[in-house]
Amino acid sequence: MSWLADLSLMLFPDTCQVCGDALVDGEEVMCLRCDMRMPRCNYHLHPLHPVSVRFAAFKVARIAAMFPYMRHNEYARLIQKSKYNGHPQIDRMLAGKFARELLPSGFFSGIDLILPVPMHFWKQAMRGFNQAAEIARGISAVTGLPVSDNLVLPRRHATQTRRNASQRMANAKGRFSVVYPHELEGRHVLIVDDVITTGATILACADAVREAAPTATVSVLALSATRFRE
């Protein structure tokens, strides 16, 4: 009954995951004010940006990230609440919003499928979801691009937290693999994750794709990106 739903919202209103204010009709996860104030990375518009240049050097065709990630910034709470507090709808909402922003730029033109950065089975079982897969679903809902589970993480690896760039690269290298290489040959794939820190994880995924399917083209999308640490 609608009056019960209205009463529930009055007693337990949905709140903005950034500022904590109550959301109004038409707002989801984040209020309009916080949405308008959110800074944007805009790597896809600036090919000479240092991040764009770095990824181009690793033969990544395109890169996009929605907003800069700073651990104690109010917008970082969106990533943190999703990943650690069990709110995958945040990932899907942000991904859908970002995809709609990217559409006019032609960022998705020619891309054939989406590959979320995989999690090990046990880690995903403990968390209850893979945030990269939720992001992929949000993008797919807007673009119509299919989501593939062809990229896998066969064995667990040590956490990347508190590792520098070279340590992250070494820790991630060779961890990922492709199940059906023929499905990626000649395709343009979009690898997605929640946060790019040094780029080690997502570049290791790109290496796995190109090793399995040398004719594949790789692009990258993340919800957020930090300044790369050495």
Secondary structure, 3 states (H helix, E strand, C coil): CHHHHHHHHHHCCCECCCCCCECCCCCCCCCHHHHHHCCCCCHHHCCCCHHHHHHHHCCCCCEEEEEECCCCCCCHHHHHHHHHHCCHHHHHHHHHHHHHHHHHHCCCCCCCEEEECCCCHHHHHHHCCCHHHHHHHHHHHHHCCCECCCEECCCCCCCCCCCCHHHHHHHHCCCCEECCHHHCCCCEEEEEEEEECCCHHHHHHHHHHHHHCCCCEEEEEEEEECCCCC
